[in-house]
Amino acid sequence: MEGEERNLIANLLEAEESASALIAEARSEADKILAQARAQADSDYEKKFREMDSSLEENCEKRMQELNANHSSALESYKEKISKINKDTDSFDKFLQSVL
């Protein structure tokens, strides 16, 4: 009976060692899979980030050009309008003399 118990315990220890080895192998394989998935996710993120960044830069540049063109046009229009106004310098000089 004592021999049978020893054999049973030895078999249980062998089974535990095998299970432990299987678990270690599974963990190692899972770590490899996770590392590959993480690398792929990082690569995809970087690619999409660069695409989005490029698109935003392009849109920003176009918008800046539009705004600069509108600003230049508005400024030229204002200068033209101002230049067409008749200046009454005599009345202005009289006004300054009365104020001072």
All heavy atoms as an XYZ file, in Angstrom:
792
protein
N       0.817     -1.187      0.000
C       0.000      0.000      0.000
C       0.872      1.267      0.000
O       0.558      2.221     -0.688
C      -0.891     -0.034      1.231
C      -1.843      1.079      1.231
S      -3.387      0.468      1.824
C      -3.968      1.830      2.624
N       1.903      1.222      0.780
C       2.805      2.366      0.838
C       3.474      2.589     -0.512
O       3.649      3.724     -0.947
C       3.862      2.113      1.928
C       4.601      3.343      2.322
C       5.521      3.045      3.489
O       5.038      2.660      4.562
O       6.731      3.218      3.301
N       3.786      1.568     -1.220
C       4.396      1.664     -2.531
C       3.425      2.259     -3.548
O       3.811      3.025     -4.426
N       2.171      1.866     -3.406
C       1.148      2.392     -4.311
C       0.965      3.895     -4.095
O       0.808      4.655     -5.058
C      -0.186      1.688     -4.086
C      -0.237      0.285     -4.593
C      -1.571     -0.377     -4.312
O      -2.584      0.333     -4.154
O      -1.592     -1.597     -4.251
N       0.998      4.309     -2.859
C       0.854      5.733     -2.541
C       2.027      6.521     -3.109
O       1.853      7.617     -3.662
C       0.760      5.941     -1.030
C      -0.551      5.479     -0.440
C      -0.565      5.593      1.083
O       0.451      5.967      1.691
O      -1.628      5.296      1.643
N       3.219      5.952     -2.991
C       4.399      6.619     -3.527
C       4.299      6.729     -5.054
O       4.640      7.764     -5.642
C       5.663      5.882     -3.130
C       6.025      6.112     -1.701
C       7.350      5.486     -1.390
N       7.603      5.672      0.032
C       8.562      5.090      0.695
N       9.377      4.263      0.061
N       8.729      5.307      1.968
N       3.866      5.672     -5.686
C       3.698      5.700     -7.143
C       2.647      6.729     -7.547
O       2.804      7.451     -8.537
C       3.298      4.318     -7.668
C       4.452      3.356     -7.669
O       5.613      3.770     -7.677
N       4.149      2.064     -7.673
N       1.566      6.780     -6.787
C       0.499      7.738     -7.073
C       1.004      9.172     -6.910
O       0.763     10.031     -7.773
C      -0.706      7.489     -6.151
C      -1.916      8.387     -6.356
C      -2.476      8.206     -7.764
C      -2.979      8.076     -5.330
N       1.739      9.421     -5.850
C       2.298     10.756     -5.606
C       3.312     11.102     -6.697
O       3.340     12.221     -7.216
C       2.927     10.852     -4.197
C       1.813     10.811     -3.135
C       3.750     12.124     -4.056
C       2.311     10.742     -1.710
N       4.142     10.120     -7.080
C       5.135     10.350     -8.134
C       4.421     10.682     -9.448
O       4.833     11.575    -10.196
C       6.027      9.123     -8.291
N       3.356      9.961     -9.756
C       2.577     10.234    -10.974
C       1.948     11.625    -10.926
O       1.929     12.336    -11.942
C       1.495      9.166    -11.178
C       2.062      7.833    -11.608
O       3.162      7.769    -12.141
N       1.310      6.763    -11.369
N       1.442     11.990     -9.773
C       0.848     13.322     -9.626
C       1.906     14.412     -9.796
O       1.654     15.444    -10.431
C       0.158     13.462     -8.267
C      -1.145     12.689     -8.087
C      -1.629     12.789     -6.637
C      -2.207     13.200     -9.041
N       3.088     14.202     -9.260
C       4.169     15.180     -9.411
C       4.593     15.295    -10.874
O       4.860     16.387    -11.372
C       5.360     14.805     -8.530
C       5.161     15.009     -7.028
C       6.371     14.472     -6.247
C       4.956     16.482     -6.712
N       4.665     14.167    -11.572
C       4.997     14.194    -12.997
C       3.929     14.966    -13.788
O       4.252     15.750    -14.688
C       5.115     12.768    -13.544
C       6.384     12.062    -13.161
C       6.424     10.639    -13.726
O       5.807     10.390    -14.793
O       7.081      9.796    -13.104
N       2.662     14.727    -13.454
C       1.570     15.420    -14.133
C       1.653     16.923    -13.856
O       1.441     17.754    -14.753
C       0.219     14.857    -13.680
N       1.982     17.276    -12.627
C       2.107     18.692    -12.273
C       3.271     19.326    -13.029
O       3.160     20.455    -13.527
C       2.298     18.841    -10.765
C       2.342     20.295    -10.328
C       2.522     20.459     -8.816
O       2.458     19.474     -8.091
O       2.734     21.609     -8.405
N       4.391     18.623    -13.148
C       5.539     19.138    -13.891
C       5.187     19.327    -15.364
O       5.551     20.338    -15.980
C       6.734     18.204    -13.748
C       7.404     18.261    -12.384
C       8.554     17.260    -12.247
O       9.057     16.787    -13.286
O       8.927     16.972    -11.111
N       4.472     18.369    -15.919
C       4.056     18.473    -17.327
C       3.116     19.663    -17.520
O       3.251     20.421    -18.492
C       3.349     17.197    -17.779
O       4.221     16.112    -17.781
N       2.190     19.812    -16.600
C       1.247     20.935    -16.676
C       1.993     22.259    -16.544
O       1.712     23.227    -17.262
C       0.174     20.807    -15.588
N       2.957     22.290    -15.643
C       3.741     23.505    -15.454
C       4.529     23.842    -16.722
O       4.603     24.998    -17.133
C       4.684     23.318    -14.264
O       5.463     24.472    -14.077
N       5.103     22.825    -17.354
C       5.842     23.048    -18.596
C       4.910     23.534    -19.700
O       5.261     24.439    -20.477
C       6.549     21.755    -19.019
N       3.712     22.953    -19.784
C       2.734     23.388    -20.783
C       2.316     24.837    -20.549
O       2.190     25.629    -21.498
C       1.502     22.479    -20.757
C       1.652     21.119    -21.414
C       0.411     20.263    -21.157
C       1.889     21.267    -22.899
N       2.130     25.189    -19.297
C       1.737     26.564    -18.962
C       2.859     27.536    -19.328
O       2.620     28.598    -19.909
C       1.362     26.676    -17.467
C       0.037     25.973    -17.213
C       1.298     28.135    -17.024
C      -0.341     25.858    -15.746
N       4.097     27.168    -19.039
C       5.239     28.034    -19.378
C       5.346     28.196    -20.891
O       5.589     29.304    -21.396
C       6.527     27.447    -18.804
N       5.150     27.111    -21.620
C       5.197     27.174    -23.081
C       4.058     28.041    -23.625
O       4.255     28.857    -24.526
C       5.105     25.759    -23.661
C       5.280     25.686    -25.148
C       5.188     24.240    -25.661
O       5.591     23.312    -24.929
O       4.725     24.083    -26.795
N       2.876     27.889    -23.041
C       1.722     28.696    -23.472
C       1.955     30.174    -23.174
O       1.632     31.039    -23.997
C       0.449     28.208    -22.782
N       2.530     30.469    -22.019
C       2.834     31.859    -21.679
C       3.846     32.451    -22.659
O       3.709     33.588    -23.105
C       3.381     31.967    -20.258
C       2.335     31.915    -19.203
C       2.923     32.158    -17.834
N       1.888     32.015    -16.821
C       2.105     31.705    -15.567
N       3.344     31.509    -15.148
N       1.111     31.606    -14.723
N       4.855     31.668    -22.970
C       5.881     32.126    -23.908
C       5.257     32.400    -25.279
O       5.528     33.431    -25.912
C       6.974     31.067    -24.026
O       7.916     31.438    -24.998
N       4.423     31.494    -25.746
C       3.750     31.677    -27.041
C       2.812     32.882    -27.001
O       2.756     33.673    -27.952
C       2.974     30.407    -27.412
C       2.430     30.394    -28.810
C       3.506     30.419    -29.881
O       4.634     29.935    -29.640
O       3.224     30.940    -30.969
N       2.088     33.037    -25.908
C       1.178     34.186    -25.761
C       1.969     35.495    -25.754
O       1.539     36.480    -26.374
C       0.362     34.052    -24.481
N       3.121     35.514    -25.097
C       3.960     36.718    -25.084
C       4.430     37.066    -26.493
O       4.456     38.241    -26.882
C       5.159     36.528    -24.158
C       4.780     36.539    -22.683
O       3.657     36.991    -22.356
O       5.615     36.088    -21.860
N       4.805     36.042    -27.277
C       5.225     36.278    -28.655
C       4.071     36.861    -29.476
O       4.254     37.817    -30.238
C       5.704     34.978    -29.301
C       7.035     34.487    -28.811
C       7.395     33.163    -29.476
C       8.644     32.565    -28.866
N       8.967     31.249    -29.446
N       2.894     36.269    -29.321
C       1.723     36.742    -30.072
C       1.379     38.170    -29.674
O       1.101     39.017    -30.531
C       0.524     35.794    -29.846
C       0.793     34.435    -30.510
C      -0.762     36.400    -30.375
C      -0.202     33.353    -30.159
N       1.424     38.443    -28.386
C       1.137     39.805    -27.914
C       2.166     40.801    -28.424
O       1.814     41.922    -28.819
C       1.083     39.845    -26.381
C      -0.171     39.274    -25.737
C      -0.004     39.222    -24.222
C      -1.384     40.099    -26.109
N       3.414     40.420    -28.439
C       4.466     41.319    -28.931
C       4.269     41.615    -30.416
O       4.406     42.769    -30.852
C       5.848     40.706    -28.688
N       3.922     40.588    -31.187
C       3.664     40.796    -32.614
C       2.443     41.694    -32.820
O       2.458     42.596    -33.660
C       3.447     39.458    -33.325
C       4.700     38.633    -33.455
C       4.424     37.239    -34.017
O       3.283     36.800    -34.105
N       5.493     36.539    -34.389
N       1.389     41.436    -32.051
C       0.173     42.250    -32.170
C       0.458     43.694    -31.768
O      -0.025     44.635    -32.413
C      -0.939     41.661    -31.301
N       1.234     43.892    -30.716
C       1.576     45.237    -30.261
C       2.399     45.965    -31.325
O       2.164     47.135    -31.621
C       2.343     45.170    -28.943
C       2.601     46.537    -28.321
C       3.241     46.437    -26.937
N       2.306     45.875    -25.983
C       2.499     44.743    -25.312
N       3.592     44.032    -25.485
N       1.596     44.306    -24.455
N       3.357     45.258    -31.916
C       4.186     45.855    -32.965
C       3.324     46.240    -34.168
O       3.485     47.325    -34.737
C       5.288     44.890    -33.389
N       2.387     45.366    -34.546
C       1.504     45.662    -35.673
C       0.596     46.843    -35.349
O       0.392     47.734    -36.179
C       0.661     44.424    -36.021
C      -0.235     44.618    -37.224
C       0.541     44.860    -38.506
O       1.553     44.196    -38.749
N       0.105     45.796    -39.315
N       0.064     46.881    -34.132
C      -0.810     47.989    -33.731
C      -0.035     49.307    -33.723
O      -0.546     50.335    -34.177
C      -1.410     47.717    -32.350
N       1.192     49.271    -33.224
C       2.020     50.481    -33.223
C       2.306     50.950    -34.642
O       2.268     52.151    -34.936
C       3.333     50.243    -32.475
C       3.155     50.130    -30.969
O       2.067     50.508    -30.472
O       4.093     49.668    -30.289
N       2.586     49.999    -35.517
C       2.855     50.331    -36.915
C       1.621     50.943    -37.579
O       1.719     51.955    -38.282
C       3.282     49.068    -37.663
O       3.422     49.333    -39.035
N       0.464     50.332    -37.348
C      -0.781     50.863    -37.911
C      -1.080     52.255    -37.371
O      -1.488     53.145    -38.117
C      -1.962     49.936    -37.599
C      -1.879     48.610    -38.335
O      -1.067     48.494    -39.281
O      -2.617     47.682    -37.946
N      -0.875     52.436    -36.071
C      -1.119     53.741    -35.453
C      -0.214     54.799    -36.072
O      -0.662     55.886    -36.425
C      -0.878     53.653    -33.945
C      -0.934     54.985    -33.257
C      -2.150     55.546    -32.890
C       0.234     55.701    -32.977
C      -2.215     56.771    -32.270
C       0.179     56.930    -32.357
C      -1.037     57.464    -31.998
O      -1.101     58.694    -31.392
N       1.060     54.460    -36.206
C       2.031     55.409    -36.770
C       1.641     55.785    -38.202
O       1.696     56.959    -38.582
C       3.430     54.794    -36.743
C       4.523     55.710    -37.204
C       4.828     56.834    -36.239
O       4.561     56.693    -35.031
O       5.331     57.872    -36.688
N       1.242     54.795    -38.982
C       0.854     55.040    -40.372
C      -0.361     55.962    -40.437
O      -0.369     56.949    -41.172
C       0.537     53.715    -41.065
C       0.117     53.860    -42.499
C      -0.228     52.508    -43.105
C      -0.767     52.689    -44.516
N      -1.259     51.415    -45.059
N      -1.390     55.665    -39.641
C      -2.596     56.490    -39.646
C      -2.314     57.890    -39.101
O      -2.856     58.873    -39.595
C      -3.715     55.813    -38.849
C      -4.276     54.614    -39.569
C      -5.422     53.980    -38.828
C      -5.925     52.778    -39.614
N      -7.109     52.189    -39.031
N      -1.455     57.969    -38.098
C      -1.095     59.267    -37.537
C      -0.407     60.133    -38.589
O      -0.719     61.308    -38.738
C      -0.180     59.088    -36.323
C       0.271     60.381    -35.721
C      -0.552     61.062    -34.848
C       1.506     60.927    -36.041
C      -0.153     62.273    -34.294
C       1.910     62.126    -35.499
C       1.086     62.797    -34.619
N       0.527     59.532    -39.329
C       1.232     60.286    -40.376
C       0.275     60.729    -41.475
O       0.383     61.840    -41.987
C       2.360     59.454    -40.964
C       3.533     59.334    -40.023
C       4.669     58.593    -40.654
N       5.758     58.465    -39.687
C       6.738     57.605    -39.805
N       6.793     56.808    -40.836
N       7.673     57.550    -38.886
N      -0.665     59.849    -41.858
C      -1.645     60.217    -42.883
C      -2.494     61.390    -42.415
O      -2.728     62.340    -43.157
C      -2.545     59.019    -43.208
C      -1.870     57.925    -44.000
C      -2.735     56.687    -44.153
O      -3.886     56.673    -43.643
O      -2.264     55.720    -44.777
N      -2.955     61.312    -41.163
C      -3.795     62.375    -40.618
C      -3.005     63.668    -40.492
O      -3.499     64.748    -40.839
C      -4.353     61.967    -39.250
C      -5.309     62.972    -38.649
S      -5.902     62.471    -37.025
C      -7.120     61.279    -37.505
N      -1.778     63.573    -40.027
C      -0.924     64.750    -39.878
C      -0.689     65.417    -41.231
O      -0.783     66.635    -41.358
C       0.405     64.349    -39.237
C       1.307     65.539    -38.997
O       0.849     66.526    -38.373
O       2.475     65.490    -39.437
N      -0.409     64.601    -42.225
C      -0.178     65.121    -43.570
C      -1.424     65.818    -44.110
O      -1.348     66.902    -44.681
C       0.229     63.978    -44.498
O       0.349     64.432    -45.817
N      -2.570     65.200    -43.898
C      -3.835     65.778    -44.358
C      -4.123     67.112    -43.660
O      -4.519     68.090    -44.305
C      -4.983     64.797    -44.090
O      -6.221     65.379    -44.390
N      -3.902     67.150    -42.360
C      -4.137     68.382    -41.609
C      -3.174     69.486    -42.044
O      -3.576     70.648    -42.174
C      -4.010     68.127    -40.105
C      -5.139     67.309    -39.486
C      -4.801     66.969    -38.031
C      -6.463     68.040    -39.563
N      -1.927     69.131    -42.267
C      -0.947     70.115    -42.740
C      -1.362     70.684    -44.091
O      -1.300     71.893    -44.313
C       0.440     69.464    -42.874
C       1.167     69.255    -41.573
C       1.767     70.535    -41.027
O       2.021     71.477    -41.794
O       1.959     70.593    -39.803
N      -1.805     69.804    -44.977
C      -2.221     70.235    -46.315
C      -3.435     71.161    -46.229
O      -3.471     72.214    -46.870
C      -2.559     69.005    -47.161
C      -2.879     69.309    -48.597
C      -3.160     68.038    -49.392
O      -2.416     67.056    -49.237
O      -4.142     68.063    -50.161
N      -4.421     70.772    -45.418
C      -5.612     71.603    -45.249
C      -5.269     72.947    -44.620
O      -5.818     73.981    -45.011
C      -6.662     70.882    -44.402
C      -7.292     69.713    -45.125
O      -7.242     69.627    -46.351
N      -7.870     68.797    -44.382
N      -4.369     72.935    -43.668
C      -3.953     74.168    -43.008
C      -3.272     75.098    -44.006
O      -3.550     76.301    -44.034
C      -3.013     73.850    -41.846
S      -2.428     75.305    -40.955
N      -2.397     74.539    -44.823
C      -1.678     75.349    -45.812
C      -2.655     75.969    -46.817
O      -2.554     77.154    -47.136
C      -0.642     74.485    -46.541
C       0.269     75.250    -47.449
C       1.138     76.261    -46.720
O       1.555     75.998    -45.582
O       1.380     77.338    -47.300
N      -3.607     75.169    -47.292
C      -4.610     75.697    -48.234
C      -5.421     76.819    -47.593
O      -5.671     77.849    -48.205
C      -5.558     74.585    -48.691
C      -4.954     73.630    -49.671
C      -5.958     72.551    -50.060
C      -5.340     71.521    -50.975
N      -6.296     70.441    -51.304
N      -5.835     76.596    -46.351
C      -6.648     77.601    -45.645
C      -5.851     78.881    -45.426
O      -6.394     79.986    -45.568
C      -7.134     77.030    -44.311
C      -8.075     77.931    -43.571
C      -9.410     78.049    -44.276
N     -10.278     78.883    -43.479
C     -11.002     79.869    -43.943
N     -11.028     80.120    -45.236
N     -11.746     80.591    -43.143
N      -4.569     78.760    -45.086
C      -3.727     79.938    -44.889
C      -3.588     80.719    -46.197
O      -3.627     81.954    -46.195
C      -2.338     79.528    -44.370
C      -2.333     79.057    -42.931
S      -2.787     80.353    -41.763
C      -1.353     81.377    -41.852
N      -3.442     80.018    -47.303
C      -3.344     80.689    -48.595
C      -4.643     81.429    -48.921
O      -4.615     82.563    -49.407
C      -3.008     79.680    -49.703
C      -1.594     79.165    -49.621
C      -1.314     78.062    -50.632
O      -2.193     77.621    -51.358
N      -0.068     77.610    -50.670
N      -5.779     80.784    -48.636
C      -7.076     81.430    -48.870
C      -7.216     82.690    -48.011
O      -7.645     83.737    -48.494
C      -8.222     80.472    -48.543
C      -8.388     79.328    -49.516
C      -9.423     78.317    -49.037
O     -10.125     78.579    -48.034
O      -9.531     77.263    -49.679
N      -6.864     82.572    -46.740
C      -6.976     83.709    -45.831
C      -6.044     84.843    -46.244
O      -6.431     86.021    -46.198
C      -6.682     83.278    -44.395
C      -7.740     82.389    -43.739
C      -7.238     81.876    -42.395
C      -9.053     83.126    -43.568
N      -4.830     84.498    -46.639
C      -3.891     85.530    -47.089
C      -4.407     86.226    -48.347
O      -4.281     87.451    -48.473
C      -2.509     84.937    -47.345
C      -1.767     84.630    -46.056
O      -2.030     85.238    -45.018
N      -0.849     83.683    -46.109
N      -4.981     85.465    -49.265
C      -5.532     86.054    -50.491
C      -6.703     86.973    -50.154
O      -6.800     88.094    -50.681
C      -5.970     84.960    -51.455
N      -7.590     86.524    -49.258
C      -8.732     87.355    -48.845
C      -8.259     88.618    -48.144
O      -8.802     89.705    -48.366
C      -9.670     86.572    -47.927
C     -10.438     85.494    -48.652
O     -10.535     85.514    -49.881
N     -10.971     84.551    -47.915
N      -7.254     88.484    -47.298
C      -6.729     89.630    -46.566
C      -6.127     90.643    -47.533
O      -6.379     91.851    -47.430
C      -5.678     89.166    -45.553
C      -5.032     90.288    -44.820
N      -3.814     90.804    -45.179
C      -5.447     91.017    -43.751
C      -3.500     91.796    -44.377
N      -4.474     91.941    -43.489
N      -5.331     90.145    -48.467
C      -4.700     91.043    -49.447
C      -5.752     91.760    -50.279
O      -5.649     92.966    -50.533
C      -3.770     90.254    -50.367
O      -2.694     89.732    -49.644
N      -6.766     91.027    -50.686
C      -7.840     91.610    -51.481
C      -8.589     92.681    -50.688
O      -8.862     93.777    -51.204
C      -8.807     90.511    -51.929
O      -9.910     91.048    -52.592
N      -8.925     92.381    -49.449
C      -9.640     93.340    -48.603
C      -8.788     94.579    -48.341
O      -9.293     95.710    -48.357
C     -10.047     92.693    -47.283
N      -7.503     94.393    -48.127
C      -6.608     95.518    -47.873
C      -6.484     96.403    -49.107
O      -6.542     97.632    -48.996
C      -5.229     94.998    -47.440
C      -4.221     96.051    -47.021
C      -4.742     96.868    -45.834
C      -2.897     95.398    -46.663
N      -6.338     95.807    -50.264
C      -6.255     96.581    -51.505
C      -7.558     97.347    -51.755
O      -7.534     98.513    -52.165
C      -5.934     95.678    -52.696
C      -4.510     95.176    -52.716
C      -3.504     96.314    -52.727
O      -3.676     97.296    -53.489
O      -2.526     96.227    -51.955
N      -8.675     96.691    -51.495
C      -9.972     97.355    -51.660
C     -10.092     98.559    -50.725
O     -10.553     99.633    -51.120
C     -11.093     96.354    -51.385
O     -12.342     96.979    -51.415
N      -9.648     98.381    -49.485
C      -9.692     99.464    -48.508
C      -8.779    100.615    -48.933
O      -9.167    101.789    -48.877
C      -9.278     98.930    -47.134
C      -9.192     99.995    -46.077
C     -10.350    100.561    -45.541
C      -7.953    100.442    -45.609
C     -10.271    101.547    -44.570
C      -7.867    101.422    -44.639
C      -9.030    101.968    -44.122
O      -8.944    102.939    -43.164
N      -7.575    100.307    -49.390
C      -6.647    101.351    -49.830
C      -7.215    102.118    -51.018
O      -7.100    103.351    -51.098
C      -5.300    100.734    -50.223
C      -4.464    100.284    -49.057
C      -3.160     99.653    -49.545
C      -2.307     99.190    -48.402
N      -1.060     98.550    -48.879
N      -7.842    101.401    -51.936
C      -8.442    102.045    -53.108
C      -9.582    102.965    -52.685
O      -9.699    104.096    -53.169
C      -8.965    100.974    -54.073
C      -9.491    101.530    -55.374
C      -9.950    100.420    -56.312
O      -9.298     99.369    -56.350
O     -10.978    100.638    -56.984
N     -10.403    102.490    -51.759
C     -11.527    103.284    -51.270
C     -11.025    104.550    -50.578
O     -11.549    105.638    -50.792
C     -12.345    102.433    -50.289
C     -13.681    102.987    -49.920
C     -14.296    102.102    -48.836
C     -15.571    101.500    -49.331
N     -16.252    100.714    -48.281
N      -9.996    104.410    -49.758
C      -9.425    105.549    -49.037
C      -8.822    106.563    -50.021
O      -8.965    107.780    -49.840
C      -8.341    105.070    -48.050
C      -8.955    104.245    -46.950
C      -7.541    106.210    -47.481
C      -9.561    105.016    -45.834
N      -8.152    106.071    -51.049
C      -7.490    106.976    -51.982
C      -8.492    107.795    -52.796
O      -8.160    108.873    -53.286
C      -6.559    106.197    -52.912
O      -7.312    105.397    -53.808
N      -9.718    107.321    -52.931
C     -10.731    108.031    -53.707
C     -11.442    109.112    -52.899
O     -12.177    109.924    -53.460
C     -11.759    107.039    -54.253
C     -11.195    106.146    -55.340
C     -12.245    105.199    -55.875
C     -11.666    104.304    -56.951
N     -12.644    103.359    -57.463
N     -11.246    109.114    -51.597
C     -11.915    110.104    -50.749
C     -11.231    111.465    -50.930
O     -10.007    111.572    -50.873
C     -11.875    109.675    -49.264
C     -12.690    108.398    -49.064
C     -12.379    110.787    -48.359
C     -12.604    107.839    -47.668
N     -12.050    112.493    -51.156
C     -11.508    113.857    -51.262
C     -11.104    114.334    -49.874
O     -11.859    114.221    -48.914
C     -12.552    114.808    -51.847
C     -12.837    114.508    -53.306
O     -11.971    114.019    -54.011
N     -14.043    114.801    -53.744
N      -9.914    114.902    -49.810
C      -9.415    115.377    -48.528
C      -9.573    116.893    -48.469
O      -9.094    117.619    -49.328
C      -7.946    114.981    -48.381
C      -7.759    113.472    -48.372
C      -6.303    113.103    -48.437
C      -6.143    111.619    -48.518
N      -6.190    111.085    -49.858
N     -10.246    117.314    -47.437
C     -10.445    118.746    -47.219
C      -9.445    119.192    -46.156
O      -9.776    119.326    -44.977
C     -11.888    119.000    -46.792
C     -12.218    120.466    -46.712
O     -11.347    121.298    -47.042
O     -13.347    120.773    -46.319
N      -8.226    119.412    -46.592
C      -7.158    119.746    -45.649
C      -7.340    121.136    -45.042
O      -6.957    121.352    -43.892
C      -5.778    119.662    -46.326
O      -5.776    120.481    -47.487
C      -5.447    118.234    -46.707
N      -7.957    122.052    -45.772
C      -8.177    123.396    -45.226
C      -9.097    123.337    -44.016
O      -8.809    123.924    -42.970
C      -8.771    124.328    -46.293
C      -7.775    124.653    -47.389
O      -6.554    124.601    -47.109
O      -8.215    124.941    -48.517
N     -10.202    122.611    -44.147
C     -11.137    122.500    -43.019
C     -10.487    121.779    -41.850
O     -10.703    122.126    -40.691
C     -12.398    121.748    -43.441
O     -13.099    122.481    -44.426
N      -9.692    120.782    -42.145
C      -9.016    120.040    -41.088
C      -8.027    120.938    -40.352
O      -7.962    120.924    -39.117
C      -8.290    118.816    -41.683
C      -7.638    117.939    -40.661
C      -8.400    117.170    -39.791
C      -6.250    117.892    -40.538
C      -7.814    116.367    -38.843
C      -5.653    117.091    -39.591
C      -6.434    116.322    -38.747
N      -7.274    121.729    -41.103
C      -6.330    122.659    -40.482
C      -7.057    123.676    -39.614
O      -6.607    123.987    -38.500
C      -5.503    123.389    -41.546
C      -4.487    122.464    -42.220
O      -4.174    121.395    -41.627
O      -4.017    122.801    -43.319
N      -8.196    124.205    -40.095
C      -8.978    125.172    -39.309
C      -9.475    124.527    -38.018
O      -9.465    125.141    -36.952
C     -10.158    125.698    -40.135
C      -9.748    126.649    -41.218
C     -10.970    127.095    -41.986
C     -10.541    127.936    -43.204
N     -11.672    128.326    -44.019
N      -9.932    123.269    -38.137
C     -10.411    122.561    -36.954
C      -9.285    122.392    -35.925
O      -9.475    122.625    -34.733
C     -10.972    121.187    -37.355
C     -11.281    120.302    -36.189
C     -12.385    120.555    -35.376
C     -10.462    119.228    -35.869
C     -12.666    119.747    -34.299
C     -10.724    118.418    -34.783
C     -11.834    118.660    -34.000
N      -8.106    122.001    -36.394
C      -6.975    121.849    -35.486
C      -6.608    123.161    -34.820
O      -6.296    123.205    -33.623
C      -5.764    121.268    -36.219
C      -5.822    119.778    -36.601
C      -4.545    119.363    -37.344
C      -6.000    118.918    -35.356
N      -6.661    124.229    -35.563
C      -6.337    125.544    -34.998
C      -7.358    125.930    -33.918
O      -6.990    126.481    -32.896
C      -6.307    126.606    -36.091
C      -5.131    126.485    -37.051
C      -3.809    126.596    -36.332
O      -3.651    127.360    -35.385
N      -2.833    125.812    -36.786
N      -8.619    125.590    -34.164
C      -9.649    125.949    -33.169
C      -9.519    125.104    -31.904
O      -9.826    125.558    -30.811
C     -11.051    125.793    -33.774
O     -11.348    124.425    -33.991
N      -9.076    123.891    -32.048
C      -8.942    122.987    -30.889
C      -7.696    123.343    -30.076
O      -7.711    123.319    -28.861
C      -8.901    121.519    -31.336
C      -8.563    120.596    -30.193
C     -10.218    121.125    -31.966
N      -6.654    123.692    -30.766
C      -5.403    123.985    -30.071
C      -5.447    125.395    -29.598
O      -4.964    125.902    -28.702
C      -4.217    123.777    -31.014
C      -4.041    122.341    -31.488
C      -2.901    122.270    -32.531
C      -3.726    121.401    -30.341
